Amino acid sequence: MRAQQIRGVCVIDQPIAFVASRTDEAQAALAEIRTRYTEVPLDEAGIIVALGGDGFMLRTLHRHLALNKPVYGMKLGTVGFLMNQFHIDGLIERLARAQATTLKPLIMEAVNESGSSVTSLAFNEVSLLRQTKQAAHIRVSLNAAVKIDELMCDGILVATSAGSTAYNLSAHGPILPLGADVMAMTPISPFRPRRWRGAILRAATEVKFEILDPYKRPVSATADSNEVRDVVEVTVRESHDKTVNLLFDPEHNLEDRILNEQFAY
């Protein structure tokens, strides 16, 4: 996913639609915010305000991608890396000052043992994980050229810049700055090659994973939260035609947060 900062976005004249996670806290906030601000249906909105955590934000992006509406999140969840701080007061003024980050998702095309193909989008990462106690054996190719004949591991993932601070970072992958036009490939508990720790790839790279011995060593593939079981081949590439705009308060923008993560200890 490629990301670009677009400064000075003004959305104050845009009608608003509100969505919220199912937690008690988010539902209570939704009820209160609807008493303070005028709301329109999602298909009539110029902006979507999402109340919840990062998981809910990802679900919102997937669910409403076709509407092509910018999304402004407010944190009412556990992590909230993709969210702004929650305050009911001054929402219209905050939206007027909001800055947009344009994100491109990854496209995952997964083929399972039956030969069926499933296509999914990922704003954070595409991950492959072993389904049993036995390690996965995976062949890794970039732009049709084999780079690793046999990777023995618990799994492997490809992360966007925005997603590089999530599962990728937990798997000891690199943090990627927004706008760098790259993605991270990170192994999960690699056994062979023992010293391979992953790679930083150009965003235009097409990544192909082939599962070796898939019946004995089954593997699942997940694009954000959409899982495909018993895959035999997975292709990952950046989308060229689908984008989404996330809105952030100027003092709390995503680019600065990703930068600051590199100095967290």
C-alpha positions in Angstrom: 0.0 0.0 0.0 1.4 3.4 -1.0 0.6 6.4 1.3 0.7 10.1 0.5 0.1 13.0 2.8 -2.4 15.6 1.5 -2.4 18.8 3.5 -5.2 21.3 4.1 -8.2 19.1 3.6 -11.4 20.9 4.6 -14.5 18.8 5.3 -16.5 21.2 7.4 -19.3 21.5 4.8 -19.6 17.7 4.3 -22.5 15.9 5.8 -21.5 13.3 8.4 -22.4 9.6 9.0 -21.5 7.9 12.2 -20.5 4.2 12.7 -19.4 2.5 15.9 -18.1 -0.8 17.2 -20.4 -3.0 19.2 -18.7 -2.4 22.5 -20.8 -0.7 25.3 -18.4 2.2 25.4 -18.6 2.9 21.6 -22.3 2.4 21.5 -22.8 4.9 24.4 -20.6 7.4 22.7 -22.5 6.9 19.4 -25.8 7.7 21.2 -24.4 10.8 22.8 -22.7 12.1 19.6 -26.0 11.7 17.7 -27.6 14.1 20.1 -25.0 16.8 19.3 -24.5 16.6 15.6 -26.6 16.2 12.5 -26.3 12.8 10.8 -27.1 11.5 7.3 -27.2 8.0 5.8 -23.9 6.5 4.8 -24.6 6.8 1.0 -25.3 10.5 1.4 -22.4 11.4 3.7 -19.3 13.3 2.6 -17.3 11.9 5.6 -17.6 8.9 7.9 -16.8 9.2 11.6 -15.9 5.8 13.0 -15.9 5.2 16.8 -13.8 2.2 18.0 -10.4 0.7 17.8 -8.0 -0.2 15.0 -9.9 -3.5 14.3 -13.1 -1.6 13.9 -11.4 0.9 11.6 -10.1 -1.8 9.4 -13.6 -3.4 9.2 -15.0 0.1 8.3 -12.5 0.6 5.5 -13.3 -2.8 4.0 -17.1 -2.5 4.5 -17.5 1.0 3.0 -14.6 1.1 0.5 -17.0 1.3 -2.4 -18.5 4.5 -1.0 -15.2 6.3 -1.6 -15.7 8.4 1.6 -12.9 9.8 3.8 -12.9 8.3 7.3 -12.2 10.1 10.5 -11.7 7.7 13.5 -12.0 8.4 17.2 -10.4 6.0 19.6 -12.7 3.9 21.7 -10.8 0.7 21.7 -7.5 -0.9 22.9 -4.9 0.4 20.5 -6.2 3.1 18.2 -3.1 3.6 16.1 -5.3 4.5 13.1 -7.6 6.7 15.3 -7.7 10.2 16.7 -8.4 11.0 20.3 -12.0 10.8 21.4 -13.6 14.1 22.2 -17.2 15.0 21.4 -16.8 18.7 21.7 -15.5 20.6 18.7 -15.9 17.8 16.2 -16.8 20.1 13.3 -13.8 22.3 13.9 -11.5 19.2 14.1 -12.9 17.9 10.8 -12.2 21.3 9.2 -8.6 21.1 10.2 -8.1 17.4 9.5 -5.3 16.2 7.2 -5.8 13.2 4.9 -3.5 10.2 4.4 -4.3 8.4 1.2 -3.7 4.6 1.5 -3.4 1.9 -1.1 -4.3 -1.6 0.1 -2.6 -4.9 -0.9 -4.5 -7.4 -3.1 -4.2 -11.0 -2.0 -5.1 -13.8 -4.4 -5.2 -17.1 -2.7 -5.7 -20.5 -4.3 -6.8 -23.4 -2.0 -6.5 -27.2 -2.3 -9.8 -27.5 -4.2 -8.6 -25.0 -6.8 -10.9 -22.2 -5.7 -9.4 -18.7 -5.9 -10.2 -16.0 -3.3 -9.3 -12.3 -3.7 -9.2 -10.0 -0.7 -7.8 -6.6 0.2 -5.4 -5.8 3.1 -4.8 -2.4 4.5 -2.4 -3.7 7.1 -0.9 -7.0 6.0 -1.3 -10.3 4.2 0.0 -13.1 6.5 0.5 -16.9 6.0 0.5 -19.1 9.0 0.9 -22.9 9.6 -2.3 -24.7 10.6 -0.8 -27.6 12.5 2.1 -28.3 14.8 4.4 -28.8 11.8 6.4 -25.9 10.3 5.3 -24.5 6.9 7.5 -25.0 3.9 7.1 -22.1 1.5 8.8 -21.1 -1.8 9.1 -17.3 -2.2 9.2 -15.6 -5.5 9.4 -11.9 -6.5 8.2 -10.9 -10.0 8.4 -14.5 -11.1 12.0 -15.0 -9.9 12.5 -17.5 -7.1 14.3 -15.9 -4.1 14.0 -18.6 -1.5 13.5 -22.2 -2.7 12.3 -23.4 0.7 11.5 -21.3 3.7 10.8 -23.3 6.8 8.8 -21.2 9.3 5.7 -20.7 11.3 4.6 -18.2 8.6 5.5 -15.1 6.6 3.7 -11.7 6.0 3.8 -8.8 3.7 2.9 -5.4 5.3 2.0 -2.0 4.0 3.6 1.1 5.5 0.6 1.9 7.6 0.5 -1.8 8.7 4.2 -2.0 9.4 3.7 -1.0 13.1 1.1 -3.8 13.7 1.7 -7.6 13.3 4.8 -6.9 11.2 6.5 -5.0 14.1 5.6 -7.8 16.5 7.3 -10.2 14.2 10.4 -8.0 14.3 9.9 -6.5 10.9 10.9 -3.0 9.9 8.8 0.1 10.5 8.2 1.8 7.1 7.7 5.5 6.6 4.6 6.7 4.8 5.2 7.7 1.2 8.3 5.5 0.8 6.6 3.4 -1.9 7.8 0.1 -0.2 6.3 -2.8 1.7 7.9 -5.2 4.2 8.2 -9.0 3.9 8.8 -10.5 7.3 9.2 -14.2 8.3 7.4 -15.5 11.4 9.7 -17.7 13.5 11.9 -18.8 10.6 13.9 -22.0 11.0 15.6 -22.2 7.6 17.3 -20.1 6.2 18.1 -19.4 9.9 19.7 -16.0 9.3 17.1 -14.6 6.9 15.2 -11.8 8.6 13.0 -10.5 5.7 13.2 -7.8 3.1 12.0 -4.4 2.1 10.4 -4.4 -1.3 9.3 -1.9 -3.8 5.5 -1.4 -3.7 5.3 -2.5 -7.3 6.7 -5.9 -6.6 4.5 -9.0 -7.1 5.1 -11.5 -4.4 4.2 -15.2 -4.8 4.2 -17.8 -2.1 3.9 -21.5 -3.0 3.1 -24.0 -0.3 5.4 -27.0 -0.4 3.7 -30.2 0.8 0.4 -28.5 1.6 -1.4 -31.7 2.6 1.1 -32.6 5.2 1.9 -29.0 6.2 -1.3 -27.0 5.7 -1.1 -23.2 5.6 -3.8 -20.5 5.9 -3.6 -17.0 4.4 -5.2 -13.9 5.9 -5.7 -10.5 4.4 -6.4 -8.3 7.5 -9.2 -10.4 9.0 -10.3 -12.4 6.0 -8.8 -15.9 6.3 -8.5 -18.6 3.6 -7.7 -22.1 4.8 -5.6 -24.8 3.1 -3.9 -22.5 0.5 -1.5 -23.9 -2.1 -0.5 -20.6 -3.7 -0.8 -16.9 -2.6 0.0 -13.8 -4.7 0.3 -10.4 -3.2 0.6 -7.1 -5.0 -0.4 -3.4 -4.4 -3.7 -2.3 -5.7 -3.6 0.2 -8.5 -7.2 1.5 -8.5 -8.5 1.3 -4.9 -7.6 3.9 -2.3 -9.0 5.2 0.9 -8.5 8.5 2.8 -8.0 8.5 6.5 -8.3 11.8 8.3 -6.2 12.9 11.2 -5.8 15.8 13.5 -2.7 17.9 12.4 -1.0 17.3 15.8 -1.7 13.6 15.7 -1.1 12.6 12.1 -0.2 9.1 11.0 3.1 10.0 9.5 4.4 11.4 12.8 3.1 8.4 14.7 4.9 6.0 12.5 8.1 8.0 12.8 7.8 8.1 16.6 7.3 4.3 16.8 10.9 4.0 15.6 12.1 5.8 18.8 9.8 3.9 21.2 11.6 1.8 23.8 
